Amino acid sequence: MGELAVFIVLAVLTLVPAAVVVTTGNLVRAAMSLIPSFLGVTGLFVLLQAEFVAGIQILIYAGAIAVLILFVIMLTQGGTGLSIRQVNEQRLVGLLVAGGLAVALGVMLVRTPWPRSAGTLPASNVAAVGNAFLTDFILAFEISSLVLLASLVGALVIARREQ
Amino acid sequence: MQVGLNHYLVVSALLFGLGLYGILTRRNAVAILMGIELMLNATNINLVAFNRYVAPGALAGHVFALVIITLAACEAAVGLALVMAVFRNLETVHVDEITLMKW
């Protein structure tokens, strides 16, 4: 019962700021609303006993990506003006498509009889994830470090001033 | 009532739909990238929930979610660098005003 209450609070904390992100006319308010949404997702991860992923979510999403988005809003002068029209002419079509997809996904996912297992997760999350990365998933680990290097160099080259 | 797999799946489906609505209806390129981040978060919730309820023996779902977080950070960095480069050259970040390559 207590777990359900916590889940509902976290779900509201995730979904309501996300709705603000996609509908508000104020761009800085949208970027700031990303942060409670990410914190709600972190809470959901903790509720799912995924502590390492929750920690990384806070570090990278709420700590780096949200700040990066705010910086770019500042540098491209998105501004806080409500006079600039932020929504294009496709609101109705977008609402139908996104709403239809959300409903279809929800119904399809809830109706599928997933083979639920009553096992328990490994005791120490961090150790198990570290072992998994270095044994079973080492290729994904190495390739993602290559992608990080490429995107680091690429972002620097793209964003610098032409001299 | 116990919190089951279905609760997390519904939350992630709604978050995914919200992110998609943001991508489809916003004019500012940075706002579109925000919608992409919401969609990636929704998939991460799904993966971790499936790991917990369907395959709890190993942590494949967690590993997958961590790789997605890494790649989302890379893509946000490169995408925002592109937005800054476009703003520097075209003085606008509204995607309906960037028509250089339209016929």
Interface residues (C-beta under 8 A of the other chain):
Chain A: M1 E3 L4 F7 A11 T14 L15 A18 A19 V21 V22 L27 A30 A31 L34 S37 F38 V41 L44 F45 L47 L48 Q49 A50 F52 V53 I56 Q57 I60 Y61 A64 I65 L68 I69 V72 I73 L75 T76 Q77 G78 R85 Q86 V87 N88 Q90 R91 V93 G94 L95 V97 A98 G99 L101 A102 V103 L105 G106 L109 V110 W114 P115 R116 S117 G119 T120 L121 P122 N125 A128 V129 A132 F133 D136 F137 A140 S144 V147 L148 A150 S151 L152 G154 A155 L156 I158 A159 R161
Chain B: M1 Q2 V3 L5 N6 H7 Y8 L9 V10 V11 A13 L14 L15 F16 G17 L18 G19 L20 Y21 G22 L24 T25 R26 R27 N28 V30 A31 L33 M34 G35 E37 L38 N41 N44 I45 V48 A49 F50 N51 R52 Y53 V54 A55 P56 G57 A58 L59 A60 H62 V63 A65 L66 V67 I69 T70 L71 A72 A73 C74 E75 A76 A77 V78 L80 A81 L82 V83 M84 A85 F87 R88 V93 D96
